[in-house]
Amino acid sequence: MLQTPAAVRNAERWTAHNYHPLPVVISSAEGAWLTDVDGRRYLDFLAGYSALNFGHLHPQLIAAAHAQLDRLTLTSRAFIHDQFADFCRELAELCGKDMVLPMNTGAEAVETGIKVARKWGYQVKGVPAGQANIVVAEGNFHGRTTTIVSFSTDEDARADFGPYTPGFTVVPYGDLAALTAAIDENTVAVLLEPIQGEQGVVVPPEGYLPGVRQVCTDRNVLFIADEIQSGLGRTGATFACDHEGVTPDMYLLGKALGGGIVPVSAVAANADVLGVLKPGQHGSTFGGNPLACAVGTEVVRLLATGEFQRRSAELGARLHAGLTDLIGKGLVAVRGRGLWAGLDIDPALMTGREACERLAERGVLAKDTHGSTIRLAPPLVVTEEEIDHAVAQLAAVLAS
């Protein structure tokens, strides 16, 4: 059984209990491996909820961070620094968009997207003041601010945080007819995850995303894709939307954009959308700071080679093949794309938490969600041998 070290007890004593981490205390890491305070090594199959797509301490990213730390770390947006333009240009080109608005966290990117969509609705579409609405999906996870939890359907995230922000219509995920019916003359945007991560790596039905794209075009509504977890190589493509040839009006990005070093998020869209913002209407002291831009630019350059997208697609096929073999042997279902998988464990065997604890005992770290579901998201630098090892440890846990 996993033991509870003193560092865990101290953390529980001095911090709010808004997380329930596994009782493992990490002190160092490299690539796809973590080492705890006792020197035990673990294979990382969570990758910081996809914030560590390029692994721990990727040399190119660490070098960029070190070089920038010796020069300049913060100016605020009151001034322009020498890393800003390259980051914004190269990220905009990666997204195929005209403009980028850098922020810090994923939730900030979502809040920015909501504000921009509403302002676009009033100034461009002509929605009456105060009447804008945004269509979202059941099972969504876009962050935990008061506005965002207002349209969450997860009671753990939402309960007791009201009063809730109006202006959102919730429809079943993957149901194009319901989404189409929910759009009215005051709808300014549809906000969706192209794959729902927190819900258990739920992939929508084939044709759903193209259908959303078409109805948004037909009804003059912005399609906002929250690619904070699914984007930047995780699914075997630069963006999860790419699998169905869909280009949203707005990308919301984060997590892996900071390379696991600094929090970096961004909104990418064309000038006819992001151009509605004027000075003083939105901002962030740390958004687009020099250190963030230096690291973020190197992240974009890693993705521009296509290497990590290919690795995710090829190694993801191996991962999913191994996991599919366990259906009927303790697994009920496997979902996902690329190096991202949601696994439903037979609830008669164990909970997702119990499975993750037993995996940790075997040197593999993953995280549970929603009862008997666990998520696997190894860094994109993982090897075939490491994937096979992790699947073998999962098989042993299920067999036990």
C-alpha positions in Angstrom: 0.0 0.0 0.0 1.1 3.6 -0.6 2.3 5.2 2.5 1.4 8.8 3.5 4.8 10.7 4.0 5.2 13.6 6.3 5.3 16.0 3.4 1.8 15.0 2.4 0.5 15.4 6.0 2.1 18.8 6.2 0.5 19.8 2.8 -2.9 18.8 4.1 -2.3 20.7 7.3 -1.4 24.0 5.7 -3.4 24.1 2.4 -7.0 24.2 1.5 -8.3 20.8 0.5 -9.5 21.7 -3.0 -7.5 18.7 -4.4 -7.2 15.1 -3.3 -3.7 14.1 -4.6 -2.2 10.7 -4.5 0.2 10.4 -1.5 3.3 10.7 -3.6 5.8 13.6 -3.1 7.8 14.4 -6.2 11.2 16.0 -6.0 12.6 15.8 -9.5 11.7 14.7 -13.0 13.0 14.3 -16.5 11.3 13.3 -19.8 8.4 10.9 -18.9 9.8 10.0 -15.4 9.2 11.4 -12.0 11.3 10.7 -8.8 9.9 11.1 -5.3 11.6 12.2 -2.1 12.6 8.6 -1.3 14.2 8.1 -4.7 11.5 5.9 -6.2 10.8 6.5 -9.9 7.4 6.7 -11.5 6.3 6.8 -15.1 4.2 10.0 -15.6 0.9 9.1 -17.4 -0.9 12.4 -16.5 1.6 15.0 -17.8 0.1 17.8 -15.8 -3.3 17.4 -17.4 -1.5 17.9 -20.8 0.6 20.8 -19.6 3.7 18.7 -20.0 3.2 17.5 -23.6 6.9 17.8 -24.2 7.9 16.0 -21.0 9.7 17.3 -18.0 12.7 19.6 -18.5 12.7 19.5 -22.3 16.2 20.9 -23.0 15.1 23.3 -25.7 12.4 24.8 -23.4 14.6 24.9 -20.4 17.4 26.7 -22.4 14.9 29.3 -23.6 13.7 29.9 -20.0 17.2 30.1 -18.6 18.3 32.6 -21.3 15.3 34.8 -20.7 15.7 34.7 -16.9 19.1 36.3 -17.3 17.7 39.2 -19.4 14.1 40.2 -18.6 11.0 38.6 -17.0 8.3 41.2 -16.8 7.4 44.6 -18.2 3.5 44.5 -18.0 1.6 45.3 -21.2 2.3 49.0 -20.6 5.4 48.4 -22.8 6.4 46.1 -25.6 9.3 43.7 -25.0 11.5 42.0 -27.6 9.9 38.5 -27.3 6.3 39.6 -27.7 5.9 40.0 -31.5 7.7 36.7 -32.4 5.5 34.7 -30.0 2.2 36.3 -31.2 3.2 36.0 -34.9 4.4 32.4 -34.7 1.4 31.2 -32.7 -1.0 33.0 -35.0 0.6 31.3 -38.0 0.4 27.9 -36.2 -3.3 28.5 -35.7 -4.0 30.0 -39.1 -5.3 33.2 -37.6 -4.6 36.9 -37.8 -4.2 37.8 -34.1 -3.3 36.4 -30.7 -4.2 37.7 -27.2 -1.8 36.1 -24.6 -3.0 35.4 -21.1 -1.8 33.2 -18.3 -4.2 30.3 -17.4 -6.7 28.3 -19.3 -9.6 29.8 -17.3 -8.4 33.3 -18.3 -8.4 32.2 -22.0 -12.0 31.0 -21.6 -13.1 34.2 -19.8 -11.4 36.2 -22.6 -13.2 34.2 -25.3 -16.5 34.8 -23.6 -15.9 38.5 -23.3 -14.8 38.8 -26.9 -17.7 36.8 -28.2 -20.2 39.0 -26.3 -18.6 42.2 -27.5 -18.5 40.8 -31.1 -22.2 40.0 -30.8 -23.1 43.5 -29.7 -20.8 45.4 -32.0 -20.8 43.2 -35.1 -23.8 41.0 -35.1 -26.1 43.6 -33.6 -27.5 41.7 -30.6 -29.4 44.0 -28.3 -27.5 45.1 -25.2 -27.4 42.6 -22.4 -29.1 39.8 -24.4 -26.2 37.8 -25.7 -26.2 34.1 -25.1 -23.6 31.3 -25.6 -24.4 27.7 -26.2 -22.3 25.2 -24.3 -22.3 21.4 -23.7 -23.2 19.1 -20.8 -20.2 17.5 -19.3 -18.0 20.5 -20.1 -14.9 21.6 -18.2 -13.7 25.0 -19.1 -12.3 26.2 -15.7 -13.5 27.1 -12.3 -14.1 30.8 -12.2 -17.6 31.9 -11.0 -18.7 32.6 -14.6 -17.4 29.3 -15.9 -18.9 27.1 -13.2 -22.2 28.9 -13.8 -22.6 26.7 -16.9 -21.0 23.6 -15.5 -23.1 20.4 -15.1 -20.6 19.0 -12.5 -22.1 19.6 -9.1 -18.7 19.3 -7.4 -17.5 22.3 -9.5 -20.8 24.2 -9.3 -22.6 23.7 -6.0 -22.7 26.5 -3.5 -20.9 29.0 -5.7 -24.0 30.9 -6.8 -25.5 33.3 -7.7 -24.7 32.1 -11.2 -23.9 34.2 -14.3 -26.7 34.2 -16.9 -26.3 34.0 -20.6 -25.5 30.4 -21.3 -27.6 27.6 -22.7 -26.6 24.0 -22.0 -27.3 21.2 -24.5 -26.2 17.5 -24.6 -22.7 17.0 -26.0 -22.6 15.4 -29.4 -26.2 16.2 -30.2 -26.2 18.5 -33.2 -29.9 18.8 -33.4 -30.2 20.0 -29.8 -27.4 22.5 -30.4 -29.0 23.8 -33.6 -32.3 24.2 -31.8 -30.7 26.1 -28.9 -29.3 28.8 -31.2 -31.5 31.9 -31.5 -31.1 35.5 -32.8 -29.2 36.5 -29.7 -26.7 33.6 -29.7 -23.2 35.0 -30.2 -21.1 31.8 -29.9 -21.0 28.0 -29.4 -18.3 27.1 -26.9 -17.1 23.5 -27.0 -14.3 21.1 -26.2 -13.6 19.1 -29.4 -12.9 16.3 -27.0 -14.1 16.5 -23.4 -11.2 15.8 -21.1 -12.5 16.1 -17.6 -15.6 14.1 -18.5 -13.3 11.1 -19.4 -11.8 11.9 -22.8 -15.1 11.8 -24.6 -14.8 12.0 -28.4 -18.0 13.3 -30.1 -19.7 11.4 -32.9 -18.2 11.6 -36.4 -19.6 14.5 -38.2 -20.5 16.5 -35.1 -17.8 19.1 -35.3 -18.2 19.7 -39.0 -22.0 20.1 -38.3 -21.3 22.6 -35.5 -19.0 24.5 -37.9 -21.7 24.6 -40.6 -24.6 25.7 -38.3 -22.4 28.4 -36.8 -21.6 29.7 -40.3 -25.2 29.6 -41.4 -26.5 31.3 -38.3 -23.7 33.9 -37.9 -22.5 32.5 -34.7 -18.8 32.2 -33.5 -17.5 28.7 -33.1 -15.1 28.7 -30.1 -13.0 25.6 -29.7 -11.5 25.1 -26.2 -8.3 23.2 -27.1 -6.6 23.9 -23.8 -6.2 20.2 -23.1 -6.8 18.6 -26.5 -4.6 21.0 -28.5 -0.9 21.3 -29.3 -0.2 17.8 -30.3 -2.0 15.8 -27.7 -4.4 13.9 -30.0 -2.1 13.2 -32.9 -2.7 16.5 -34.7 -1.9 20.1 -33.8 -5.6 20.6 -32.8 -8.3 18.1 -32.1 -10.5 19.9 -34.6 -8.0 19.0 -37.3 -9.1 15.4 -37.2 -12.4 16.4 -38.9 -11.0 19.2 -41.0 -12.7 21.9 -38.9 -11.4 25.4 -38.3 -13.2 27.3 -35.5 -13.5 31.0 -35.4 -11.5 31.1 -32.1 -9.0 28.8 -30.5 -8.6 28.8 -26.7 -5.2 27.5 -25.8 -3.2 26.9 -22.6 -1.5 24.2 -20.6 1.2 22.8 -23.0 1.7 26.3 -24.4 3.8 27.0 -21.3 5.9 23.9 -21.7 5.3 22.9 -18.1 7.5 25.8 -17.1 5.3 28.8 -16.8 1.5 29.4 -17.2 0.8 30.6 -20.7 -2.6 30.7 -22.4 -3.9 32.5 -25.5 -6.9 33.3 -27.6 -6.3 33.1 -31.4 -8.8 34.5 -33.9 -9.0 36.7 -36.9 -9.0 40.5 -36.8 -12.7 40.7 -37.4 -13.3 39.0 -34.1 -10.4 39.9 -31.7 -10.3 43.4 -33.3 -13.4 44.4 -31.3 -11.2 44.9 -28.2 -9.9 48.4 -27.6 -7.3 49.6 -25.1 -8.5 49.4 -21.5 -11.3 46.9 -22.2 -9.3 43.7 -21.3 -5.9 42.9 -20.0 -3.5 41.1 -17.7 -0.4 42.3 -16.0 1.5 39.0 -16.6 -0.2 38.0 -19.8 2.4 37.8 -22.6 5.3 38.5 -20.3 8.8 38.0 -21.7 9.5 34.7 -19.9 6.2 33.3 -21.0 6.7 34.5 -24.6 10.3 33.1 -24.8 9.1 29.6 -23.6 5.9 29.8 -25.7 7.8 30.6 -28.8 9.9 27.5 -28.4 6.8 25.4 -27.8 5.3 26.7 -31.1 8.6 25.9 -32.9 8.6 22.4 -31.6 5.1 21.9 -32.9 5.9 23.5 -36.2 8.2 20.5 -37.1 5.3 18.1 -36.8 7.4 15.6 -34.9 5.3 15.6 -31.8 2.0 15.3 -33.7 3.4 12.3 -35.5 4.7 10.7 -32.2 1.3 11.2 -30.6 -0.5 9.6 -33.5 1.8 6.6 -33.9 2.4 5.9 -30.2 -1.3 6.7 -29.5 -2.3 3.8 -31.8 0.0 1.5 -29.8 -1.5 2.7 -26.5 -5.1 2.3 -27.6 -4.4 -1.1 -29.1 -3.0 -2.3 -25.7 -5.8 -0.8 -23.8 -8.5 -2.2 -26.1 -7.1 -5.7 -25.4 -8.1 -5.2 -21.7 -11.8 -4.6 -22.5 -13.6 -7.5 -20.9 -10.6 -8.0 -18.6 -11.5 -5.3 -16.1 -12.1 -2.5 -18.6 -15.6 -1.7 -19.8 -14.7 0.9 -22.4 -11.7 2.9 -23.9 -12.0 6.3 -25.5 -9.7 8.9 -26.9 -7.3 10.0 -29.6 -3.6 10.0 -29.9 -1.8 9.9 -26.5 -5.0 10.6 -24.6 -7.3 7.9 -23.3 -10.3 7.6 -20.9 -10.8 4.2 -19.4 -14.0 3.0 -17.7 -13.1 0.3 -15.1 -15.7 -2.3 -14.2 -17.1 -0.6 -11.0 -17.5 -4.1 -9.4 -13.7 -4.4 -9.4 -12.6 -1.0 -8.0 -13.0 2.8 -8.2 -10.9 4.9 -10.4 -9.1 6.2 -7.3 -8.3 2.7 -6.1 -7.0 1.9 -9.6 -4.7 5.0 -9.6 -3.4 4.1 -6.1 -2.6 0.6 -7.2 -0.9 1.9 -10.4 1.2 4.2 -8.3 2.3 1.3 -6.2 3.5 -0.2 -9.5 5.3 3.0 -10.5 2.8 4.5 -12.9 1.0 7.8 -12.1 -2.5 8.6 -13.5 -5.6 10.3 -12.3 -9.2 9.3 -11.8 -12.3 11.2 -12.7 -16.0 10.5 -12.2 -16.1 7.4 -10.2 -14.6 4.4 -12.1 -13.0 6.4 -14.9 -9.3 7.2 -15.2 -7.4 9.3 -17.7 -4.1 8.5 -19.3 -2.1 11.3 -21.0 1.7 10.5 -21.1 4.1 13.1 -22.3 4.6 13.0 -26.1 8.2 12.0 -25.5 7.2 8.7 -24.1 8.6 5.6 -25.8 7.0 2.4 -27.1 8.6 0.4 -24.2 7.2 2.8 -21.6 3.8 2.6 -23.1 3.9 -1.2 -23.1 5.2 -1.1 -19.5 2.3 1.1 -18.3 -0.3 -1.0 -20.1 1.2 -4.1 -18.5 1.0 -2.5 -15.0 -2.7 -1.6 -15.6 -3.4 -5.2 -16.7 -1.8 -6.4 -13.5 -3.9 -4.0 -11.4 -7.1 -5.2 -13.1 -6.1 -8.9 -12.7 -5.4 -8.4 -9.0 
